[in-house]
Amino acid sequence: MKKIAVFTSGGDSPGMNACIRAVVRTGIYKGLEVYGIQRGYEGMIEGDIKRLYSHSVSNIVQRGGTMLKSARSEEFRTPEGRKKAYDNLKILGIEGLVAIGGDGTFTGAKLFFEEFGIPTVGCPGTIDNDIYGTDYTIGFDTAVNTALEAIDKIRDTAAAHDRIFFIEVMGRDAGFIAVESGIGGGAEFVMVPETQTDLKSVVKSLKNLRKTKTSSIIVVAEGDDLGNAEEIMQKVKTAIKDPEKEFKVTTLGHIQRGGKPTARDRVLASRCGMAAVEGLLSGKTNCMAGVMNQQVVYTPFGDCIGKPKPLIEDHLKLIDILSI
């Protein structure tokens, strides 16, 4: 193998640039030519590919987002689109790919390998931490710390005005951000897609908490079964029936995707990027390089996509115990 290419796809996450940097410099260290594909699969189809050098990735390790940009490609979902992408790679003599992204990225990479046989190793780049085969994903730690900073500030105003705040964090299908930011922020309740939210129990607990606490923080993952934070707030407000109590909603949204990656994310991204290149050179393909129990592991794309990643039960128990 003499030439490889790296790309980012799907939602961006802090640490992607650190991962790109690691792929490029590890590849060069190993004697490879490394190419960068702009805008993921869309750029692959359009031939937006250029060679990267060591200086190409200077001064990016601390930057959020992705220097290669990202996009969702409808055309890549078609056989014709994937054939265009393959032809562009072959013109340049690219023999292996490093795909940085999440479920959608790996689904596309798996199909592409099955059709055209270009070896691909993935790196888990998503703030949601919902990919099986790695303890943490690139960007998750930064997103949690961003949410936590906001929760700390909101708690100040909640306490000052005796308010109940519902804070919505990202997590359409997974509650990892909600759970960790909720524990760190001292939330009274955390609502996540993985568990069924009992509205009556929440209302009863809030009424009981009013005997000892004048304000409360409720962290809501956007994919909770009861709805988003605004919808849940209205249901709780209606059930409590206290005209003197103030209820507020804050949706953190895309601020969780941006910002400088934490040290933890930079190190994880760098390890995964290096492992992806080393995996390609050792003959690994159609798999993801992740870190579990501090060790690099390679997990087949089929498992990364198909196997659910459960929340840590002790974390859910911790929230209940510490909220009294």
Secondary structure, 3 states (H helix, E strand, C coil): CCEEEEEECCCCCCCHHHHHHHHHHHHHHCCCEEEEECCHHHHHHHCCEEEECHHHHCCCCCCCCCCCCCCCCCHHHCHHHHHHHHHHHHHHCCCEEEEEECHHHHHHHHHHHHHHCCCEEEEEECCCCCCCCCCCCECHHHHHHHHHHHHHHHHHHHHHHCEEEEEEECCCCCCHHHHHHHHHCCCCEEECCCCCCCHHHHHHHHHHHCCCCCCEEEEEECCCCCCCHHHHHHHHHHHHCCCCCEEEEEECHHHHCCCCCCHHHHHHHHHHHHHHHHHHHCCCCCEEEEEECCEEEEEEHHHHHHCCCCCCHHHHHHHHHHCC
